[in-house]
Amino acid sequence: MSADCLFCKIIAGDIPSQKVAETEHIVAFNDITPQAPTHLLVIHKQHTPSLSDSPDSLILGQWMSGVRDVAQQQQLSDYRVIVNNGTGAGQSVFHLHAHILAGRPLDWPPG
């Protein structure tokens, strides 16, 4: 845990969120600025600043399995998973997380 990390504070329950799922390894909640009718964030409970900083494949496997499981629990059949890595890619919270977007057509490339 990082004392100044927004997502670590959500995991600890210090900041409220609209959680949709929680396991031993991940927490999933609604994004506060949704970009689609369904916009969830899935975060690993171990603080890791970014995908590039991921310590090992076990963490990544737990996290991505959590993404899949949350999508299934939410009965999403068509969805996009987005991982921003670094400020130039749009990462604004430096705690490993994935966005799940669904509920509208998602064109490629994104606009």
Secondary structure, DSSP 8 states (H G I E B T S, - for coil): --TT-HHHHHHHTSS---EEEE-SSEEEEE-SS-SSSEEEEEEESS--S-GGG---HHHHHHHHHHHHHHHHHTT-SSEEEE---SGGGT--S-S-EEEEEESS---SS--
